[in-house]
Amino acid sequence: MRSLPTRRLAAVALTAAASVVALAGPAFAHVTVNPGSATQGGYTAVDFRVPNESDTASTVKLEVNLPLDHPLASVRTLPLPGWTATVEKAKLDKPIKVHGNDVTEAVSKITWTADAGTKIAPGQFQEFRVSLGPLPTDTESMEFKTLQTYDNGDIARWIDESKEGQPEPAKPAPVLKLTKAAGGDGHGVTATPAAGAHGDSSDQAASADAKSSDSTARTLGVVGIVVGVIGTAVGVLGLRRKSGGSAS
């Protein structure tokens, strides 16, 4: 009976540690836009970076929805071996002016479907490159709600809105930040890696992986400290009880 509080304390320690580790693991595997920022009014090429979160299933389809409240007149996909890209367009409620011409429709969704024998397997990621423009000048960001489909039928819905000053949602939609052109007329081209040359993208991926590893190490370090402190408390409590028993 005397050992019951000690057992309860140990159980609480293990539960707390397991919870922290469980929360730390999946937090880094988000679908993102890379680079994460571009210049308003310009053209840019971005990669939708898609990590495979599942340990047992592979990604076989990606659907990226483009915002029609800030339509883009030019959207082009870079061919990716093993994947078929399909572009869908929608009529605009209000035409937009692009280089003096009226644009009445814009791309609303891009779907990449894996060919037979192609997939993003567990532990892997893939980048899907798109050229976009001209970027809107009346907003500071663009949100791309994305669906990631696995070969077991599961769908990861990256559609949650991230709000400044609030905790990041579990499945945030990829966001492209837009900055004002420095002294320009808003019609320049954003400096990005050349389409098809993924050297810079690989560097960004390595940087992201390094940040994830560093965050994971810090989290596990905190867990170790917490468990160590609680373990010490358990030991001291046990010694006190043992001393008390010997004295009696």
C-alpha positions in Angstrom: 0.0 0.0 0.0 2.9 2.4 0.8 4.2 2.1 -2.8 0.9 3.2 -4.4 1.8 7.0 -4.6 5.2 6.1 -6.0 3.6 4.0 -8.8 1.1 6.7 -9.6 3.9 9.3 -9.8 5.9 7.1 -12.2 2.8 6.4 -14.3 2.1 10.2 -14.6 5.8 10.8 -15.6 5.6 8.1 -18.4 2.3 9.4 -19.6 3.5 13.0 -19.8 6.7 12.0 -21.6 4.8 9.9 -24.2 2.4 12.8 -24.8 5.2 15.3 -25.5 6.9 12.9 -27.9 3.6 12.1 -29.7 2.9 15.8 -30.1 6.4 16.6 -31.3 6.6 14.0 -34.1 4.1 15.0 -36.8 4.4 18.7 -36.3 7.1 19.1 -38.9 5.6 17.2 -41.8 3.5 20.0 -43.4 2.7 20.6 -47.1 4.4 23.9 -47.8 5.1 26.5 -50.5 8.8 27.0 -51.2 10.1 29.7 -51.3 7.5 31.0 -48.8 7.4 34.6 -50.1 7.3 36.5 -53.4 6.8 40.0 -54.7 3.4 41.5 -55.3 2.6 42.1 -58.9 5.4 39.9 -60.2 5.8 36.4 -61.5 7.4 33.6 -59.6 8.1 29.8 -59.6 7.3 27.9 -56.4 7.5 24.3 -55.3 4.7 22.6 -53.4 6.7 20.4 -51.1 4.8 17.3 -50.0 6.2 15.0 -47.3 4.7 11.6 -46.8 3.4 11.4 -43.3 2.2 7.8 -43.2 4.4 4.9 -42.1 2.3 2.4 -44.1 0.8 4.2 -47.1 2.2 6.2 -50.0 1.0 9.4 -51.6 -0.5 9.0 -55.0 -2.4 12.3 -55.7 -2.1 15.9 -54.8 -4.8 18.6 -55.4 -3.9 22.2 -55.0 -6.7 24.7 -55.0 -5.9 28.3 -56.1 -7.8 31.2 -54.6 -10.3 32.8 -57.0 -10.7 35.9 -54.8 -7.1 36.7 -56.0 -7.1 35.0 -59.4 -3.9 34.3 -61.3 -3.9 34.8 -65.1 -0.8 32.7 -65.7 -0.4 29.3 -64.1 1.9 26.7 -65.6 3.2 23.4 -64.3 6.7 21.9 -64.7 6.5 18.4 -66.1 7.4 15.9 -63.4 8.4 12.3 -64.5 5.9 9.8 -63.2 3.1 12.3 -62.5 0.3 13.6 -64.7 -0.8 17.2 -64.0 -4.4 18.4 -64.8 -5.3 22.0 -64.7 -8.9 23.1 -64.1 -10.2 26.6 -64.8 -13.3 28.5 -63.5 -15.2 31.6 -64.8 -14.5 34.7 -62.8 -17.4 36.7 -61.3 -15.5 39.8 -62.3 -12.9 40.0 -65.1 -9.5 41.2 -64.2 -7.1 43.3 -66.2 -3.7 41.8 -67.1 -1.4 43.9 -69.4 -4.5 45.8 -70.7 -6.5 42.7 -71.5 -9.6 41.4 -69.8 -9.2 37.9 -68.3 -12.5 36.2 -67.6 -11.3 32.8 -66.3 -8.5 31.6 -64.1 -7.0 28.3 -62.9 -8.9 27.1 -59.9 -7.2 23.7 -59.2 -4.1 21.7 -60.2 -4.2 17.9 -59.7 -1.1 15.7 -59.9 -1.8 12.0 -60.2 0.9 9.4 -59.9 1.4 7.1 -62.9 1.5 3.3 -62.3 4.6 2.5 -60.2 5.1 6.0 -59.0 4.4 7.2 -55.5 5.8 9.2 -52.5 6.7 6.4 -50.2 7.0 6.6 -46.4 10.1 8.6 -45.4 10.1 10.5 -48.7 8.9 13.8 -50.1 8.3 15.3 -53.5 8.2 18.8 -55.0 5.7 20.0 -57.5 6.8 23.1 -59.4 4.4 25.8 -60.7 4.9 29.2 -62.4 2.5 31.8 -61.1 1.7 35.4 -62.0 1.1 38.2 -62.0 0.7 38.0 -58.3 -2.0 40.2 -56.7 -1.1 43.6 -55.2 -4.0 43.9 -52.9 -3.2 41.2 -50.4 -0.2 40.1 -48.2 -0.7 36.4 -48.7 -2.2 33.7 -50.8 -3.6 30.4 -49.3 -3.6 27.2 -51.3 -5.9 24.6 -49.8 -4.5 21.2 -50.6 -5.6 17.6 -50.5 -3.1 14.8 -50.2 -4.4 11.3 -51.1 -2.7 8.0 -50.0 -2.9 4.7 -51.8 -5.0 3.2 -48.9 -7.7 5.8 -49.5 -6.8 8.2 -46.7 -6.9 11.9 -47.4 -4.9 14.5 -45.5 -6.7 17.8 -45.8 -4.3 20.8 -45.6 -7.1 23.4 -45.5 -6.9 25.0 -42.1 -6.3 28.8 -41.9 -3.3 29.9 -39.9 -4.0 33.0 -37.9 -1.3 35.3 -36.5 -1.0 35.2 -32.7 -2.8 31.8 -32.5 -1.4 28.2 -32.3 -0.8 26.6 -35.7 -3.6 24.4 -36.7 -3.1 20.6 -37.2 -3.4 20.8 -41.0 -2.5 24.3 -42.1 -3.0 25.2 -45.7 0.2 26.2 -47.6 0.6 30.0 -47.6 2.7 32.2 -50.0 3.5 35.5 -48.3 3.5 38.6 -50.6 5.8 41.6 -50.1 5.7 45.0 -51.8 8.2 45.6 -54.6 11.1 47.8 -53.4 10.9 50.9 -55.6 9.5 49.0 -58.6 6.4 49.3 -60.6 5.0 45.9 -59.4 5.6 44.2 -62.7 9.0 42.6 -62.1 9.8 38.9 -61.9 10.5 37.5 -58.5 13.9 36.0 -58.1 13.6 32.3 -57.7 15.5 29.1 -58.7 15.3 28.4 -62.5 12.4 26.1 -63.3 13.7 22.6 -63.5 16.9 23.3 -61.4 16.2 22.0 -58.0 19.6 22.6 -56.5 18.3 25.5 -54.4 15.2 23.6 -53.5 17.4 20.8 -52.2 19.3 23.3 -50.0 16.0 24.6 -48.6 14.9 21.0 -47.9 18.2 20.3 -46.1 17.7 23.5 -44.1 14.1 22.5 -43.2 15.3 19.1 -42.2 18.0 20.6 -40.1 15.5 22.8 -38.3 13.2 19.9 -37.8 16.0 17.8 -36.3 17.0 20.6 -34.1 13.4 21.1 -32.8 13.1 17.4 -32.3 16.3 17.2 -30.3 15.2 20.1 -28.1 11.9 18.5 -27.5 13.4 15.2 -26.6 15.9 17.0 -24.4 13.1 18.7 -22.4 11.3 15.3 -22.1 14.5 13.8 -20.7 14.9 16.6 -18.2 11.3 16.3 -17.1 11.5 12.5 -16.7 14.8 12.8 -14.9 13.4 15.3 -12.4 10.4 13.1 -11.8 12.5 10.0 -11.5 14.7 11.7 -8.9 11.6 12.7 -7.0 10.4 9.1 -7.1 13.7 7.8 -5.8 13.8 10.3 -3.0 10.3 9.4 -2.0 11.2 5.7 -2.0 14.3 6.3 0.2 12.2 8.3 2.6 9.6 5.6 2.8 12.4 3.0 3.2 14.0 5.0 6.1 10.7 5.4 7.7 10.0 1.7 7.6 13.4 0.9 9.1 12.9 3.3 11.9 9.7 1.7 12.9 
